[in-house]
Amino acid sequence: MPTTLSISAACLFDDNGRLLLVRKRNTHAFMLPGGKTEPGEDAITALQRELEEELNLQLPADALNHLGQFNSPAANETNTWIDACIFTAHLPHPVSPAAELEELRWLTQDEPLPETLAPLLREHVLPVIWAKTVTPVMP
């Protein structure tokens, strides 16, 4: 039986509408900034803690808009699913990677999707935030 991890993550947009993606050290998948919810934390508190750790970014709770709750296979952990609470926010200033992050990348709506996107991002979040349709896989 797969493990399920509860996470909070954010779609952070810059002034040009680009979406910030992150890649953790020793992994290949780009994903949204955020991370695992600690025992006793609500989704916003967990996200605020993770954004501070990963990007040295402090966002007040009222800057975070709830996008939805999504389930997906984890990008970097085998036999693991994630239950993700996703928020959107405007990035108030430039950020740089900290903690376990190795790389930042910007994604625009009009560019082809890279193969290295995490399943949660590719299959659930991007279709919602950019109202793109995902072509179903035919049996």
Stockholm file with secondary structure:
# STOCKHOLM 1.0

chainA/1-139         MPTTLSISAACLFDDNGRLLLVRKRNTHAFMLPGGKTEPGEDAITALQRELEEELNLQLPADALNHLGQFNSPAANETNTWIDACIFTAHLPHPVSPAAELEELRWLTQDEPLPETLAPLLREHVLPVIWAKTVTPVMP
#=GR chainA/1-139 SS CCEEEEEEEEEEECTTCCEEEEEETTCCCBBCSEEECCTTCCHHHHHHHHHHHHHCCCCCGGGCEEEEEEEEECSSSTTEEEEEEEEEEECCSCCCCCTTEEEEEEECTTSCCCTTBCHIIIIIIHHHHSCCCCCCCCC
#=GC SS_cons         CCEEEEEEEEEEECTTCCEEEEEETTCCCBBCSEEECCTTCCHHHHHHHHHHHHHCCCCCGGGCEEEEEEEEECSSSTTEEEEEEEEEEECCSCCCCCTTEEEEEEECTTSCCCTTBCHIIIIIIHHHHSCCCCCCCCC
//
